[in-house]
Amino acid sequence: MNEAQESTSKSLSLGNGSYFAEELGQKLEESLSAGNYDAVKALLEHVQPVDIAEAIGILPQILQALAFRLLTKNEAIEVYEYLEPTVQQSLLDRLRSGEVLELIEEMAPDDRVQLFDELPAKVVRRLLAELSPSERRVTSLLLGYEPETAGRLMTTEFIDLKEFHSAEQALTIVRRQAPFTETIYSLYVTDRERHLTGILSLRDLVTANPQELIRDVMTQDVVNVSTNTDQEEVARAIQRYDFLALPVVDREKRLVGIVTVDDVIDVIEQEATRDIYAAGAVQAGDEDDYFQSGLFAVARKRVVWLAILVLANALTTKVIAMNDEVLRQVVLLAAFIPLLIGTGGNVGAQSSTVVIRGLSTQRIQTLGLWKTIGRETIAGALLGLLMLFFVVPFAWWQGEGFLVGAAVGISLMAITTLAATAGAALPLLFDRMGLDPALMSAPFITTATDVAGVLIYLRTASWLLTNMPN
């Protein structure tokens, strides 16, 4: 083992991940810049494809194609599927036409479709035309399904057994087709018209009597999804049943593909990122390239909801202006407005986060919608009560009297209760209306609690001022 190989092996023994890929990328850049291509090959010899892909992504663009060309054909195909979409596109521009076509031809159908989704339509049409007839047909089929559905996510590379096969025949088929399929651990059984009729694991097949028929070994109750099932539901089903793959059927219940767990992990990450961006009122669109976007694009994605919130919060200004009389009489009341509306916004955000997560995981169904709202309402009241012990003495001391402390205390209880109720109810309402609760809830809760909080506070102070004995 030479020095480069030894260094890589030591890094691998210490642990993989982004740190290792970054270190590998630095070594690759040094060797490529020096023209030491043998050292590059040695560095990559015992490295996992996903780590190679991340390391290549770190390199300057001019060196990415050079590093990629030093991979063997099989390595290049596997590494390419792990590259970020922007790096994939960059390599397509830099590689020769024959290299590109060979690369695209050998990719898994679902990975090829994912790449085509990122490419300009003109480039996709050209690449489709140059694919072999069989690969062109499969790719066109997957591209025909709606984005973010099981049909768009699935792969057509799976093992299809027949009920009349014997276990021995089935094992022969598995051995023959295994190199060309994504997984062999779940085997699907269809009839002569390709209708899905059963499933069996590789373990069941290996341990079965060689002469036993597949229909006698398989499980007939098969969990499946249709081609138009949303990708989130697919991910949820795989998570629920601990599957490695999930069969996909068309309208006639014919088996057309499978969704594997590695694709579902990508979906879970994508959906979680989307929800986080939505909760922060960021119109992120496709999140994968968000950090590669220009400053103007980043600002454009954020400005929409900010503009809406600015206009909506003008209502808060209007409420304050309508109650200016009480503020003129007790100027110190204005000092506690930020504290109250900030507390209301925080409590509302906490409640909405819990409810949105419950909707996402479907755990909220075990408690029920009304019980969820009631639970958060009571929690908001308890939070307000607990905070009274800190806020009211401070307000009383600052106000040098009863009015400010009482106004702040009463308003705090009302605002936290209202904010918690709104934080629980609004996501549920938007979900019922078919809107994204993560996107819609945060701006509405913030605005509602700000306006209502200021109104409650100033009205309470006005009432106390009017009715308080001199």
RAJONOR-V967930 format. One record per helix or strand. SS is the DSSP state (helix for helix, strand for strand). FROM is the first residue (numbers start at 1). TO is the last residue. Records with the same first field share a line. If there is no record, write none. Layout:
BEGIN
SS=FROM-TO ; FROM-TO
END
This chain:
BEGIN
helix=3-14 ; 18-33 ; 37-44 ; 49-58 ; 61-69 ; 73-82 ; 85-94 ; 97-106 ; 109-118 ; 121-130 ; 133-143 ; 150-153 ; 167-180 ; 202-207 ; 214-217 ; 231-241 ; 261-279 ; 287-292 ; 295-322 ; 324-329 ; 331-361 ; 363-366 ; 369-399 ; 402-432 ; 437-467
strand=149-149 ; 155-155 ; 160-162 ; 166-166 ; 186-190 ; 195-201 ; 213-213 ; 219-219 ; 224-226 ; 230-230 ; 245-249 ; 254-260
END
